[in-house]
Amino acid sequence: MSLSRLPEEEHPNKAFGWAARDTSGLLSPFNFSRRAPGEKDVAFKVLYCGMCHSDLHMAKNEWGNSIYPLVPGHEITGEVTEVGSKVQKFKVGDRVGVGYIIGSCQSCDNCTNNLENYCARGILTSSAKYYDGAITYGGYSDTMVADEHFIVRIPDNLPLDAAAPLLCAGITVYSPLRYYGLDKPGLHVGVVGLGGLGHMAVKFAKAMGAQVTVISSSSSKKKDALENLGADSFLVSRDEDQLQAAMGTFDGIIDTVSAQHPLMPLLGLLKTNGKLVLVGAPEKPLELPAFPLNSGRKLVGGSTIGGMKETQEMIDFAAKHNIKPDIEIIAMDYVNTAMDRLLKADVRYRFVIDIGNTLKPTS
């Protein structure tokens, strides 16, 4: 096997970002390169990039599949600077974004049914191998290049900083609300966990006409849920009286929690034919009791991000209904502190890096 070229020599266009070099997850300035846009590629200047909890997992190789050096970031928005000769959907100056995936086979059943996110040969935006064998580098960087199929258009009335987290946190909760039929007016929808995903689930479910209850292990976020996010009610999952009073009253529950937690109380909250949908990713298996499933013909399902057609639909829906994540804008050199705060869930509710104004190349 021949030695690969250095990251800054691999492709013709110079690029700059911040990367983790090892499992410490510590990020520092990194010079690399991007490919020249092919005939169906779109290149854009990165202006904002959201910080997802999976960036933290990947930077520290907690899922065992990280490739170093690793430039995180898959909630990326910016402005088009160049398009390939066969690009049809975009032009220079357009406001665009890239999410969790940057490639798929485009020929399997999933891809032909607009479910590229479930393609077995899908390529992640960060820390994966692209078709040319090069490592993919994410949005904690100054430029991005992607096939136009994996680019979304950001409507003019949606700010680019607010649009960034929609490309992962937004679509991750929008897709299961749609697919599992929890998008109908008048349904009672529960949202477990009020973080980056959970607060978006509240906003989307409310815009779809649902009655929304936030389910949390403590009452610390009750005021925020009811007064700022528009939830209809708040349920403390450790309060037996509250649980008993709400038994059998939910049509569906979106569970965004990635830590170990019991499913039994949540199943009890569901009506007959109710659906519990997991979008979090706990590292260890959760215990799933059969009896409450069988006795109410209940369903436990899962979901991850969404296909490109649905992601564009979600962005357009957010723009139409003025749905924006609650964000804290940070500078690039604050990113390691932000990672530490992310680990402690010390953010309301998503960090967004101001790449355009604060990412400064080193000499």
C-alpha positions in Angstrom: 0.0 0.0 0.0 1.5 3.3 -1.0 1.8 6.2 1.5 -1.1 8.7 1.1 -0.3 12.3 0.6 -0.5 14.8 3.4 -4.0 16.3 3.9 -2.9 19.7 2.6 -1.5 18.0 -0.6 -4.3 15.6 -1.4 -6.4 18.0 -3.4 -5.7 21.2 -5.3 -7.8 23.7 -3.2 -6.3 24.8 0.1 -8.6 24.6 3.1 -8.4 25.4 6.8 -10.2 24.2 9.8 -9.9 22.8 13.3 -9.3 19.0 13.8 -8.9 16.4 16.5 -5.6 14.4 16.2 -6.3 11.7 18.7 -8.9 10.3 21.3 -8.4 13.3 23.6 -10.8 15.0 21.2 -8.9 18.2 21.6 -9.3 20.4 18.5 -6.6 22.7 17.1 -5.9 24.5 13.8 -5.5 22.2 10.7 -4.4 22.9 7.1 -5.8 20.5 4.5 -7.3 20.5 1.1 -10.6 20.2 -0.8 -11.2 18.7 -4.2 -11.8 20.9 -7.1 -15.6 20.9 -7.9 -16.5 18.2 -10.4 -19.3 18.7 -13.0 -22.0 18.0 -10.5 -20.4 19.5 -7.4 -21.2 22.7 -5.5 -18.5 24.5 -3.6 -19.4 27.0 -0.9 -17.9 29.2 1.7 -18.8 27.9 5.2 -20.3 30.7 7.3 -21.8 28.7 10.2 -21.6 25.2 11.7 -23.7 23.7 14.5 -22.2 21.6 17.2 -23.9 18.2 17.5 -23.3 15.8 20.4 -22.1 13.2 17.9 -19.2 15.6 17.1 -18.0 15.0 20.6 -18.4 11.2 20.3 -16.5 11.2 17.0 -13.7 13.5 18.2 -13.0 11.1 21.0 -13.6 7.9 19.0 -16.3 6.8 21.4 -18.0 4.9 18.6 -14.8 3.2 17.4 -14.9 4.4 13.8 -13.2 7.8 13.9 -10.4 8.5 11.4 -7.8 11.1 12.4 -7.1 13.9 11.8 -10.8 14.5 12.2 -12.6 17.8 11.3 -16.0 17.5 12.8 -19.2 19.3 11.8 -22.3 18.2 9.8 -24.7 21.2 10.4 -23.1 23.4 7.8 -24.5 26.5 6.1 -22.9 29.0 3.8 -22.9 30.7 0.4 -22.1 29.1 -3.0 -18.8 30.2 -4.6 -18.6 27.7 -7.5 -20.7 25.2 -9.3 -19.8 22.4 -11.7 -20.8 22.4 -15.4 -23.7 20.0 -14.9 -25.2 21.5 -11.7 -28.8 22.4 -12.2 -30.2 23.4 -8.8 -27.8 26.0 -7.6 -25.8 29.0 -8.7 -23.1 31.2 -7.2 -24.4 33.3 -4.3 -27.1 30.8 -3.3 -27.6 30.1 0.5 -27.1 26.4 1.1 -26.4 23.7 3.7 -25.0 20.3 4.1 -26.0 17.8 6.8 -24.9 14.4 8.1 -24.4 12.7 4.8 -22.5 13.7 1.7 -22.8 10.7 -0.5 -24.8 7.5 -1.1 -25.0 4.9 -3.9 -28.1 6.5 -5.4 -29.2 3.2 -6.9 -30.4 0.9 -4.0 -34.0 0.7 -2.8 -33.4 3.2 0.0 -31.8 5.8 -2.4 -34.5 5.4 -5.1 -37.1 6.0 -2.4 -35.5 9.2 -1.1 -34.1 7.4 1.9 -30.4 8.1 1.3 -29.9 8.3 5.1 -30.4 4.5 5.2 -28.2 3.6 2.3 -25.7 0.9 3.3 -23.0 2.7 1.3 -23.8 6.1 2.6 -20.9 8.5 3.2 -20.7 10.7 6.3 -19.8 14.3 6.0 -17.0 13.9 8.5 -14.4 11.1 9.2 -15.5 8.8 6.4 -13.9 7.7 3.1 -15.1 9.4 -0.1 -15.3 7.7 -3.5 -11.8 8.9 -4.4 -10.4 7.3 -1.2 -9.9 10.7 0.5 -11.1 11.3 4.1 -14.1 13.5 4.4 -13.6 16.6 6.5 -16.6 18.4 8.1 -17.8 21.9 8.7 -15.4 23.2 11.3 -13.6 24.6 8.3 -13.7 27.5 5.8 -14.9 25.7 2.7 -17.1 22.7 1.6 -17.6 20.8 -1.6 -20.4 18.3 -2.2 -22.4 16.7 -5.0 -25.5 18.9 -5.6 -27.8 16.0 -4.6 -26.6 16.4 -1.0 -26.9 20.1 -0.8 -30.1 21.8 0.5 -31.3 25.3 -0.3 -31.8 27.6 2.7 -34.9 29.9 2.2 -34.1 33.7 2.3 -36.2 34.3 5.5 -34.3 31.7 7.5 -31.0 33.0 9.0 -28.0 30.9 8.2 -26.9 30.6 11.9 -30.4 29.3 12.9 -30.6 27.0 9.9 -27.4 25.1 10.7 -28.8 22.9 13.6 -31.9 22.1 11.5 -29.7 20.0 9.2 -29.2 17.4 12.0 -31.2 18.2 15.1 -34.1 19.5 13.1 -34.4 16.6 10.6 -33.8 14.0 13.3 -37.1 14.8 15.0 -39.1 16.1 12.0 -38.7 12.8 10.1 -40.1 10.5 12.8 -43.0 12.9 13.5 -43.9 12.6 9.8 -43.3 8.9 9.3 -45.0 7.6 12.4 -48.0 9.8 11.8 -47.5 12.1 14.8 -47.9 15.2 12.7 -51.7 15.4 12.8 -53.5 18.2 14.6 -54.9 17.3 18.0 -52.6 14.3 18.8 -50.9 14.2 22.2 -47.2 14.0 21.7 -44.5 13.6 24.4 -40.9 14.7 24.0 -38.4 13.0 26.3 -35.3 15.1 27.0 -35.0 18.9 26.4 -31.7 19.3 24.7 -30.7 20.1 21.1 -33.1 17.5 19.7 -35.8 17.7 22.2 -36.4 21.5 22.0 -36.7 21.1 18.2 -39.2 18.3 18.6 -41.4 20.5 20.7 -41.3 23.3 18.1 -42.0 21.1 15.2 -44.8 19.1 16.9 -46.5 22.3 18.0 -46.3 23.7 14.5 -48.0 20.5 13.3 -50.9 21.1 15.6 -50.1 18.6 18.4 -50.6 19.0 22.1 -47.1 18.6 23.4 -45.8 17.5 26.8 -42.2 17.6 27.7 -41.1 14.6 29.8 -38.0 15.1 31.9 -36.3 13.5 34.9 -36.3 16.9 36.8 -38.3 20.0 36.9 -35.4 22.3 36.2 -36.4 23.0 32.6 -40.2 23.3 33.2 -40.3 27.1 33.0 -38.3 27.1 29.7 -40.4 24.4 28.2 -43.7 26.0 29.0 -42.9 29.7 28.6 -40.2 29.8 25.9 -40.7 26.7 23.8 -44.5 26.6 23.8 -45.0 23.2 25.3 -48.5 22.6 26.7 -47.5 20.7 29.8 -44.5 19.3 31.6 -44.2 15.8 33.3 -41.4 14.8 35.7 -40.7 11.2 35.0 -39.5 10.4 38.5 -42.8 11.7 40.0 -45.0 8.6 40.4 -48.1 10.7 41.0 -47.6 12.6 37.7 -46.8 9.4 35.8 -50.0 7.6 37.1 -52.2 10.6 36.2 -50.9 10.6 32.7 -51.0 6.9 32.0 -52.5 5.9 28.7 -52.9 9.5 27.4 -50.2 9.9 24.7 -50.5 9.0 21.0 -46.8 9.0 20.6 -43.5 9.9 22.3 -40.3 11.1 20.7 -37.4 9.9 23.0 -34.3 12.0 22.4 -32.2 10.8 25.4 -28.8 9.2 24.7 -28.1 8.1 28.3 -29.4 5.0 30.0 -33.0 5.3 31.0 -36.0 3.1 31.7 -38.5 2.6 28.9 -41.2 1.0 31.1 -42.7 4.3 32.4 -42.8 5.7 28.8 -44.6 2.7 27.5 -47.2 3.1 30.2 -47.9 6.6 29.1 -49.0 5.5 25.6 -52.5 4.9 24.5 -53.5 1.6 22.8 -51.6 1.6 19.4 -49.3 4.3 20.8 -45.7 4.7 19.4 -42.5 5.3 21.3 -39.8 6.4 18.8 -36.1 6.4 19.8 -33.9 9.0 18.2 -31.2 9.1 20.9 -28.3 6.7 20.8 -27.5 5.2 24.2 -24.2 3.4 24.2 -25.6 0.4 26.0 -28.8 -1.6 25.1 -32.0 -0.4 26.8 -34.3 -2.9 28.5 -37.5 -3.5 26.6 -40.3 -5.2 28.5 -42.7 -7.2 26.4 -45.9 -7.1 28.5 -46.7 -3.4 28.1 -46.2 -3.7 24.4 -48.4 -6.7 24.0 -51.2 -5.5 26.3 -51.6 -2.2 24.3 -50.5 -3.2 20.8 -47.8 -0.6 21.2 -44.9 0.1 19.0 -41.2 0.9 19.7 -39.5 2.4 16.6 -36.4 4.2 15.7 -35.2 6.9 13.2 -32.1 8.7 12.1 -31.9 12.0 10.3 -33.8 11.9 6.9 -33.4 11.7 3.2 -32.5 14.7 1.0 -36.0 15.3 -0.2 -37.4 15.2 3.3 -34.5 17.4 4.6 -35.4 20.1 2.1 -39.1 19.7 3.0 -38.2 20.2 6.7 -36.1 23.3 6.0 -39.0 24.8 4.0 -41.5 23.9 6.7 -39.2 25.6 9.3 -39.0 28.8 7.2 -42.8 28.8 6.6 -43.6 28.4 10.3 -40.7 30.5 11.6 -39.2 27.6 13.5 -35.7 28.3 14.7 -33.5 26.5 17.2 -32.4 28.3 20.3 -28.7 28.9 19.7 -25.6 30.2 21.4 -23.2 31.7 18.8 -19.5 31.0 19.6 -16.1 31.8 18.1 -13.9 29.1 16.6 -11.3 29.3 19.3 -14.0 28.7 22.0 -14.7 25.2 20.5 -12.9 23.1 23.1 -14.6 24.9 25.9 -17.9 24.4 24.1 -17.2 20.7 23.8 -16.7 20.5 27.6 -19.9 22.4 28.2 -21.7 20.1 25.7 -20.6 17.1 27.8 -22.3 18.7 30.8 -25.4 19.6 28.8 -24.6 23.2 29.6 -26.1 24.9 26.5 -29.6 26.2 25.7 -29.9 24.4 23.3 -27.3 24.3 20.5 -23.9 25.9 19.9 -23.3 27.3 16.5 -19.8 28.3 15.4 -19.5 31.6 13.6 -17.0 30.2 11.0 -17.3 33.2 8.6 -16.2 35.8 11.2 -13.9 33.9 13.6 -12.1 31.1 11.8 -8.6 32.7 11.2 -6.0 30.7 9.1 -2.6 30.3 10.7 0.4 31.5 8.7 
